[in-house]
Amino acid sequence: MKVVDIFAVSDSESLLSVKWDIEDEESDEFNRVFDFLTDAEMLYTFFKEHKDDLESGFYGNTTIRQAVINTRREALELKRDLIDLSENKSSGNYSSLKEIFTELSPVDFDKEFHARLKAYGAIRKSMIRIYAVRLTDKNAQDHQYLVTGGTIKLTPKMQDRDHTRMELKKLEKTVEYLRDEGIFG
Amino acid sequence: MKVNKEKLDQLIKKSKKNTQWKDLAEKELNSGGWIDRSFEIALTVLEKLDEDGITPSTLAKRMNCSRQYLNKLLKGRENLTLETIDKLENALNTRIIAVCGFVDSEWHRIDKKIRTSSFNQVSFKYEQVEKEMKYSETRTHDLKTSNKSYDFKAA
């Protein structure tokens, strides 16, 4: 695992990303997730595979076409917010990275969950998720975030599906790495 | 959980910088409407492939392009030319984009039939050519009459 520096919002806020040592995967997680969330073929294939979840009513009655379009729109909006923040401007939806990332709920993570975070799209009942680990103490003034992955969540719990369970594992692996490096005590 | 600030600073210091993402994201976000249209076209093609049970490899063969190029196209970020869209329409035998006022025009339907005639409607093509010739003859005749009339008046 490697760490990639994505941008610094200010002296006190920055965003980094994990780059997993996976064969044929050249992107860091931050770029991989946004690539996935804006790729027509990947989104169409994903929603086709998870058609039952999509139609389960958790996100209302949505067609594959609408889900693909909405996902891309949300991802682009989040990208715009991050660009604005990276230029030290307040975005349309957020004024800091701290506002973008919220803690994972205990439902998704039942132990030391305070360091594991998620970011949504700006719309209500957003399907997109970007997962990160906070590298600083919860109440510290500096806020550094390490993106570990991201996906589309169509079920109430992360444990419900393989692809979201994988994201939990990635969060765990990252925390483990940070402990091994002596960053988390 | 305590954070070792010194070790964290060291980690950030030795991390690789990704300076490209912002330029690429800006380009994508400021590309105007074409990238949205490209995405819509890719999505329409994906739906059509599913509907008709056509594989992307078959579509690439029909379009006479590589599978790699088709993969790029199906991401929905390519600035497609009219020629490529036309190839897609012919390969899928469907209309993907339309121009205002020309959607159901007579010439388009005739043109479409003439283009598809090489596969199975050869007779229609001949009929059409015959019709066109008759039209042309009538038009020449009309013009001649008109000229005569003009000449007569001029005389």
Interface residues (C-beta under 8 A of the other chain):
Chain A: K2 V3 V4 D5 I6 F7 S14 L16 S17 K19 D28 F30 N31 F34 T38 D39 A40 E41 M42 Y44 K48 R65 V68 I69 R72 L76 K79 R80 L82 I83 S86 E112 H114 A115 L135 T136 D137 A140 Q144 E181 G182 I183 F184 G185
Chain B: M1 K2 V3 N4 K7 L8 L11 I12 S15 K16 K17 N18 W21 K22 A25 E26 E28 L29 F39 A42 L43 L46 E47 D50 N71 L74 K75 G76 R77
